[in-house]
Amino acid sequence: MKKLVYFDNSATTPLSFAARDELMRYASEKYQECEEYNNIERSFANPSSLHRAGFNAERRLEECREIIAGTMGCRAAEIYFTSGGTESDNLAIFGAVYARARRGKTIITTDSEHPAVGEPMKKLESDGYKVIRLSTSGGRLDTDMLRSAASEDVIFASIMRVNNETGAIYDIKTASDIIKRASPGAIIHSDCVQSYLKEKISPSMLGADLFSVSAHKIHALKGCGALYVKSGTRLISQLLGGGQEKALRSGTENTVGISVFAAAAADGYEKLNENNAHIAFLSSQIRNFVINLPGVKLLEPPSSLPSIISMSVPGIKSEVMLHLLSDEGICVSSGSACSSKKGKSSVLHAYGLTDAEADSTIRISLSPMNTEEETIYFCDILANMIKTKWKTIL
């Protein structure tokens, strides 16, 4: 039986031990045994309900908000729970832009954003806004282009912190400073889904007014995320209903998902340095092996996360590589999981790859749960493929 080697952690992550334990605590809570409900730590009740069980659920919700805020270096009152990164991005973009519709019509973003940002930008263009997309060729944010684009008409900017396909880290603080010098009232948003708990950052370090994160990228459950909203920043709600989350995001809070999210975040934050050292070691093992393979090209942005490795093998389509590796039990990606079924990667073209290079690029993304044994297995399989199957394809 083949061993599963999961190297697609930028798409989603398995539950951490801390997250699984928290989930089990909820799953083992039995209604029939809730007689002493004043002492229940985690309640299934609706946190908006006015009875004691609802109060317990609300108390746990606020504890989780405090925990998430602690990992992001902000105040609990600035954290709003959502259904994930895509909703956080949409709320940030439409909420901020529509709240400033009378102040200007210019928006700045990049040419390599995740579709959760890229698609809302297309919608705003169709609504009459001017969207300027900064070049990220070579994995570097074009600050000269940004200086030319920054003007007092800019009302909003959305620039991701870490690119999900190349691992490139963009300098959000410099971008924020440039934009705010030209337009002090502009709102700066950063999609930090790939960055959160992979590096030590905070909204103030990035100069960001809005900051999106997702639970399932940090070993928690899917269907949960958060948006940091700097105190005093006005957003227009995009979901109307019962007025939860201080009327910014209506809908009963996903208390189980949020509690598991908080457990995973607390664990990831506590082990951040240890986890990063482990990932850096595994990443260097793979990079040192791959760089010596004939014809293989590593994407090497000037600043990048070690956990994301993109490699191109000219002449072999990424889909072929992905399936060959999958047959050996190894899971990698041929691009962002959220857009892998939509054809060619616009992100890789923005990076500067040709059609042929982009068509032959795979992404390996690591997590703290990966092991040295797995990287050795991956390298052995890769070497064997080059010796046998790949030679016939080439």
ABEGO torsion letter per residue (X at the ends): XBBBBBAAAAABBBBBAAAAAAAAAAAABBAAAAABAAABABBABBAABABAAAAAAAAAAAAAAAAAAAAAGBBAAABBBBAEAAAAAAAAAAAAAAAAAAAEABBBBBAABBAAAAAAAAAAAAAGBBBBBBBABGGBBBAAAAAAABBAABABBBBBABBAAAGBBBBAAAAAAAAAAABAABBBBBBAAAABGABBBBAAAAGBABBBBBAAAAGBBBGBBBBBBBBGBBBBBABBEAGBGGGABBEBBBAAAAAAAAAAAAAAAAAAAAAAAAAAAAAAAAAAAAAABBGBBBBBBABBBAABBBBBBBGBBAAAAAAAAAAAGBBBBAEBAAAAAAEBBAAAAAAGBBAAAAAABBBBBBBAABBAAAAAAAAAAAAAAAABAAAAAX
